Amino acid sequence: MSNRRQFIVQSIGGFAGFLAIDSIFARAARAAAASGAAAGAGRSLLVVNLQGGNDGLNTLVPFGDPQYYRVRPTINVAASDVVRLDSEIGLNPKLAPLKPLFDQQRMAILQGVHYPNPNLSHFRSTEIWQTAAPDKYVDTGWAGRYLDFAGRGTAPNLFAGVAVGPVLPKIMVADKTDVPTIGDLRGFRFNGTRDEQAEADKILGGDGYKYPFQSPYLSLVQDVENHAHAASTQLPHMVAGYKPAIEYPKTPFGQGLNLIAGIINANVGTKVFYISLGSFDTHVGQRAAQDRLLDQLATGISAFYQDLAAHKVDDRVLTMTFSEFGRRVEENANRGTDHGTAAPMFLFGGGVKGGLYGDHPSLTDLDYGNLKWHTDFRSVYATVLERWLGVGSQPVLGSQFSTMNFV
Amino acid sequence: MGHAVDRLVHFVPDSLPAQPQGDISYQFGPNADVMQRRRAYVLTGLWWVNRMLQTPNPLQEKMVYFWSNHFTSGIGQGGISPQMMVNQNNLFRSNALGDYARLTHEVSRDPAMLLYLNNNQNRAQLPNENYARELMELFSLGVGNYTEADIRESARAFTGWTVNRRFGETAVFNPRFHDDGSKTFLGRTGNFTGDDIVDIIMQQPATAKYMARKFARAFIYDDPEPELVNALADRFRAARYDVGVLMNVILRSNVFYSDRAYRAIVKTPLELVIGAHKSLGATRVEPAALAALDRMGQTPMRPPNVAGWPGGALWVNTGTLLMRVNYLNQLALAKSAAAAAGNTAMGDGATMMDDMASQQALRMPANVADPSQWVSGVKMDDPAGLTDRVLWMTVQGDATPQQRQTILSYVQTDSVGNKVSLSMENFEEKVRGAMSLAFALPAYQLS
């Protein structure tokens, strides 16, 4: 907060003054085009939030463990249906479209990931995953802090981060970087009448800085209005020429990935994308509900990487899933599962060293009915930051966490 | 000015409903009827935002909001029913300018609070420290004025307070779960109860200081000087935590009217939406407003965490500003506000209201007054007068010459830039459009 305030006071000229927008835009594109020089240059991260608490056990199925069938008598995935990854573990059949990525070593699965003192509230646990702060309340998200850190000393980029969806997720909240939230192309603009448009362009686009009074927030609001106006004006042009190589699923998730692919191909230096899919909160009738969502996930990600590969940019994009928690080991009386703890994370993309990482958590050695985690989620973040995005993780995460080998 | 403050702080009886209109009960648990629950949330949210709009005592509703963002609880979280939130909201209303110490006692046995901070699980045999911790960290003393041992000891004092769901969702004290042993808290030792803990907290100078800073941030500017905080804290303690006295001091102070306090606070989404309804002479807030509020980052009765909405710069980002401007535009154009909220719903938990609001009643037009009433008295042949009136109603004239010229030019030209005169045919449309453009001025986001 204080950082942001200092920034506001210092940024009298604004971080995207209306006259400078085109040149900033051009600079960002040039910087992105000159990739390869610095570590992490030209690379981006897509974070997929499996919102609502995705049941890990029916996603990555331990079909070799008889205990799985004892604790999940009615909602288990039959061993014969599992898409086998080895003799013990396999994928929910709805994830079959992802199997080619696994076979090409472009999909990594991290088992048993969570954080100390698990919180079983959706809100709080989501916040913990998004802020990377399990033990305190912080105002910024870890991706937002990364964008601030990576963007220090460089020209501001309108599209440094992009969140697909209706509201800015906490993961993207930053002190200095304003991340546009884009529901869809049509909705991401000022929706006034045609008659108003020219004047709205002037007002939102930065007409008139000289107020007869001082207010620390006035320049912030003006700047963000400029930013919103510029971004919403630029976006349709950026993605106008983009032709997906494959048809994306007609789901909001699939269409969101399509939009992200368009922005990736515009090559404007976007470092982090965010999209969410849900709700995975399957207290009742889990199989049908979860299967439908896993199908959306698999068909969407599969289309996304086929499309990126056709445009020869799949090596530049790392995708990482997370969910606020996994679910209770034992099924409940409603053919569903209640809130739990540890769960697997999935990574996709050219940079990934494919395979299974870590052991599957025990189904008998439990913590009040929940799986015990063994991998701290901040180790995963640290790995992505250091080995993929090429920055030190300590300034972003607050302390140093060990890194892994999945990328 | 003095008279205006008098009117603000002296509440008159109102005839507004003390309860949402309609059935807000629903079955808890896994078999909950999702539609019924959504309907209950909408009715409850609408009840509160309509009170904000319709009240003859605007300061009272501002205080209710202040308390709800101080003593936070979240509808539907930890089993908190809409009725519990309504009751808590009414508790804040009846103590709006009352005794902060007394309110803290009341909140410590408020059913929604007991559930929100898990005091229902706080038992002698297995204490849960959540309420004790937040009581000190966020509701009274502030960090640095107590130890972890103080938290453990005071948590024991609150054991036994829980919620009886079967009989009216009331708070009950169960002596079987209460730890009546000796506790040592902030240097004092005794067989303390929760009430004793609150009393001891109220004796600490840090409490008045923490609260003074919070009031200053909410009503003056959000980085108050230590001198200002100390002065307010002294008055607050001297007045034995009488919030009415403190608010009188604030509202009559030089600093409240100073240049530094001028447009120094970013409007909350609720302030923005309610304020715009008032400017447009609306008599009622429609369900679509809840969806829009959600997208602006403020679902009523659902703060992001126990620390409440942090406010300030965090209200302002590309997505929320576009939502703010678009919603106000729709309101001024009196179209369906659903169109303003028109993105595909794909959100995190916070978009709950959005789902439900988009399922019902969204096509209602905003219930605003006739545009000619917004600018009554402005003559048809006076585009400058119309522009200035609109600027006065929205930003009290705080527009730069360029901004004023832009709106005037809108009033005087058509969509392809040809000069037009105001006439019976275009007057209403131009008033709406000018209002919409004025809502988009950066100054409108600040209070």
Interface residues (C-beta under 8 A of the other chain):
Chain A: M1 R4 R5 I8 N49 Q51 S121 H122 F123 R124 T126 E127 Y137 D139 A163 V164 G165 P166 V167 L168 P169 K170 V173 D178 V179 P180 T181 I182 G183 D184 R186 G187 F188 R189 F190 N191 G192 T193 R194 D195 E196 Q197 A198 E199 A200 K202 I203 L204 D207 G208 Y209 K210 Y211 P212 F213 Q214 S215 P216 Y217 L218 L220 V221 Q222 V224 E225 H227 A228 A231 S232 P252 F253 Q255 G256 I275 S276 L277 G278 H283 V284 N332 N334 G336
Chain B: P30 N31 G74 Q77 G78 D223 D259 Y262 R263 A264 I265 V266 D294 R295 G297 P304 N305 V306 A307 P310 G312 A313 L314 V316 N317 T318 G319 T320 L321 L322 V325 N326 N329 Q330 L333 A339 A340 G342 N343 T344 A345 M346 G347 D348 G349 A350 T351 D354 D398 A399 T400 P401 Q402 Q403 T406 I407 S409 Y410 D414 S415 G417 E429 G433 S436 L437 A440 L441 P442 A443 Q445 L446
